[in-house]
Amino acid sequence: MRQDFYKHLKEEPRIRGKDEAVDAAMFLVSKGGIHMCLWYGMLYVVIEGWLEAKLSDPEIDRLLASPNVEFLKRFRNGMFHFQKDQWLSPKLSDFMDPKLGSVDWVRSLTSEFRRFLMAEMNRISGKPATP
């Protein structure tokens, strides 16, 4: 989903109008926006599995100490559960608040999960670790 998000983000024209809420809604229904929402929602599922399996890694654990985890959970719920009151739920928009640094946090966490899981798969398969 991350790769598709970046692909569509490069290909799709940016929508810029006079109303930020309309711009946000239009982005969320674009191919890039849909892939971003799926990536973010699935990332929270990985966090749930990580915590349930009681796995540990210093860098991942540091990232998971962030309040962004709870905001990402709310984002996932807003994305994958019916929102009776409004389509563009605060559960989605709250996570996008620039003050949270959520974009950099998601990128870092995704990268660290990839690093850890690739090393673990290589360890299990007997392959040498890759950088």
N, C-alpha and C positions, 0 to 999 in steps of 0.2 A: 504494500500500500504506500509505503514511503517513497519508493521509486516511482510509482505511478503518479503520486502527488506532485513530485518535482517535475516529472515529464509534462503533466498537464499545466502546471503553474507557468512553465516556460512557453507553452503553446497558446494558452488562452489570453485574450486581451483583458487587461485590468478594467474593472468597472468602477468608474468614479463619478458619482453624481453629487447632488446637493444634500442628500440625506444618508448619513453614515449607517443607519439601521437598515435601509433599503440596500445599500452597498454590501453590507455584511450578509444579509439574506440572499442576495444574488450570488455572492461568492459561495455560500454554503450549498447552493443547488447546482453549482458548476461542477464539471468533472474533477477539477483540482480540489474544490471544497469537499466534495463527497469522499474522495480518496483521503483527504486529510482527516475527516471525521472518522472514517473507518480505521485509519492508522491509529489515531488517538484512542479510539474505543478499544481496539484490540490490544494496544499497549497496556491499558489498565487490566485486561484479562491476564496478561503476562505478569503484571505486578501481583495480582491475586494468587496466581500459581506459585510465584517466587515466595511469597509470604507463607502460603499454606504448606509448601514443601520445606520451609525453614532453611532455605538456601542462604548463603552469606558470601559477600564479596565486599571488601572495604569501599570501593568507589560506588558500587550500586547501592550499598547500604547508606552511604552518605547522601546520594541523590534521593533515596526513598525517605529520608528524614525531612524532606521538604514539605511544606504545606501544600505544594502543588499536587501531591498524591490525592488529597481529598478533593481538590478542585477537578482533577482529572476523573475521579470517580463520579462526581456530579455531572461532568461533561458526558461521560459514557452513558450514564443514566438518562440524561437529557436527549442523547442521540438515539438510544436503542429502546427507550420506553416511551409509550404514548404520553404526550404532554397535553392535558386537557385544557389548561388555561390559555396557553399561547404557544405558537409554533416556534418562535425564536426565544426560547426559554433563557432566563438568566443562568441556568445551568450550563448553557453553551457560552454565552457572552462573558460570564464571570471568568472563565478560564482564559479567555483571550485578552484580559486586561494586561496591557504592557507592563504595569508595575510588578506583575508576578514573574516576568521573565520566562513565561511558559514555553515559548518557542525554543529558546536555547536549552531549557531544561529537558524538553521532549527529545530534542536532537541528541543531547548528551546521554540521556537514559537509554535511548534506542541503541546508540553506539556501544555503550557499556554492556547492555544485554547481549548484543551481537558478539562482542569480544568474548564475554564469558561463555556463552553457549557454543560458539565455534571451538573454543579451546576444550570445552568439555566433550564435544562430539569427537574431536581429534584424539583426545585422551582415551575415550572409550573404544574408538576404532583402531587405536595403536599408531595413528599417524602423528608425525611431528607437529608441534604447535606452529601455527602461522602467525606472522606479526599482525 
